[in-house]
Amino acid sequence: MKAPKYQWQPTTVEIAAAAGITPEQVERFDHNTSPFPTEWAPAVAAASLRSLNEYPGADYRTLRIAAAELNDLEPEQIAPGAGADELILLCGRAFLDRGDSAVAATPTYPLYEISTLQAGGVFQPVPAAAPDFDYPSDQMIRAARDADLVWVCTPSNPIGNVVAPDTVEALISATDGLVVVDAAYAEFAGADWSKQVENHHNLIVLRTLSKAFGLAGARVGYAMAHADLITAVDGVRPPGSISSISVDLAQAALGASTAMNKNVATTIAARNDLGVMLGSVGLRVLPSETNFLLCEVGPHAHDIARHLMEAGLVARKFPVDGPLRDYLRFTVRTQQAHNRLITELERCLP
Ligand SMILES: Cc1ncc(COP(=O)(O)O)c(C=O)c1O
């Protein structure tokens, strides 16, 4: 089966042109990124420009050390990647053979299916039930028994909820295969995966610098696992997919967790405010342990998204033939952006 293509959202420049505004006036509520520019980044990037004539060291040893120190692991338990996205694709390539099966609770991050199919595997969705999309723990544990790979997204994108730690443990025990936990939003849930990584030989945890660390444009993530799994990921990793500027930015970020923690605290407070605001205009806001909120909007969700887009506000909408057609997802942004969003919603909600 040919793997489906990842569907990109329109670019900021395209949206601005269509709305007749400048790109700076476009507000991306759809990317789950930090709204705050990373203040220290220009100085770090400027220093790395001096060595752009050389390739980055392909083993990314210093980056492994920085990620290992932050997580109390050994550098041999870390594999860097060009974002968690590259690592998701590498996990499929390293651990799935043609015909192998991979399961995930759905709706979920689309790249798990793409990674599975690109590797020649079979993707088995285990649907969570509307309207709250609680994690289908029992069905997943049953499905994990026969699976070669179990994808777990916690906290979940696009739902925002976490998978209970007991359920993750049960999935790890249930399968003879591998469990890949995508913990892209872990910082917002206060989750620390180092103990589980030490305890389990069939667990890989993926982390990213794109969300809590505010470095989405740098494209850096890392996998944490036992050394033999890391060797397998490294075996399919392109030698220089992370630029040397990004390596320097990521190392600086990993060493400055106070700034990250501040960003997380600010984001959580702003998320709680945004949740109240969205509720006050009549949307049903699902609980979230991330930097975004999933909202049940109703059958006109796509019309609302179109109206918002015309005003330069980009909400994440979902396929009309899927379980989230009546929902929109909003990334936490600044207070000013939230006010704009609410003003436009008040204009267009029936
Ligand atoms: C669950 C999940 N995993 C991975 C990613 C991609 O992360 P990265 O920017 O590190 O590639 C995202 C991005 O939105 C995500 O939501």
PDBQT file of the ligand as one rigid body, heavy atoms in Angstrom, charges set to zero:
ROOT
HETATM    1  C1  LIG A 401       2.516  14.433  18.710  1.00  0.00    +0.000 C 
HETATM    2  C2  LIG A 401       3.547  15.111  17.885  1.00  0.00    +0.000 A 
HETATM    3  N1  LIG A 401       4.679  14.469  17.598  1.00  0.00    +0.000 NA
HETATM    4  C3  LIG A 401       5.634  15.039  16.859  1.00  0.00    +0.000 A 
HETATM    5  C4  LIG A 401       5.474  16.314  16.367  1.00  0.00    +0.000 A 
HETATM    6  C5  LIG A 401       6.560  16.902  15.520  1.00  0.00    +0.000 C 
HETATM    7  O1  LIG A 401       7.556  17.408  16.347  1.00  0.00    +0.000 OA
HETATM    8  P1  LIG A 401       8.889  17.995  15.729  1.00  0.00    +0.000 P 
HETATM    9  O2  LIG A 401       8.659  19.448  15.490  1.00  0.00    +0.000 OA
HETATM   10  O3  LIG A 401       9.891  17.742  16.787  1.00  0.00    +0.000 OA
HETATM   11  O4  LIG A 401       9.170  17.239  14.475  1.00  0.00    +0.000 OA
HETATM   12  C6  LIG A 401       4.316  17.028  16.631  1.00  0.00    +0.000 A 
HETATM   13  C7  LIG A 401       4.142  18.373  16.075  1.00  0.00    +0.000 C 
HETATM   14  O5  LIG A 401       3.125  19.006  16.148  1.00  0.00    +0.000 OA
HETATM   15  C8  LIG A 401       3.324  16.407  17.412  1.00  0.00    +0.000 A 
HETATM   16  O6  LIG A 401       2.177  17.031  17.694  1.00  0.00    +0.000 OA
ENDROOT
TORSDOF 0
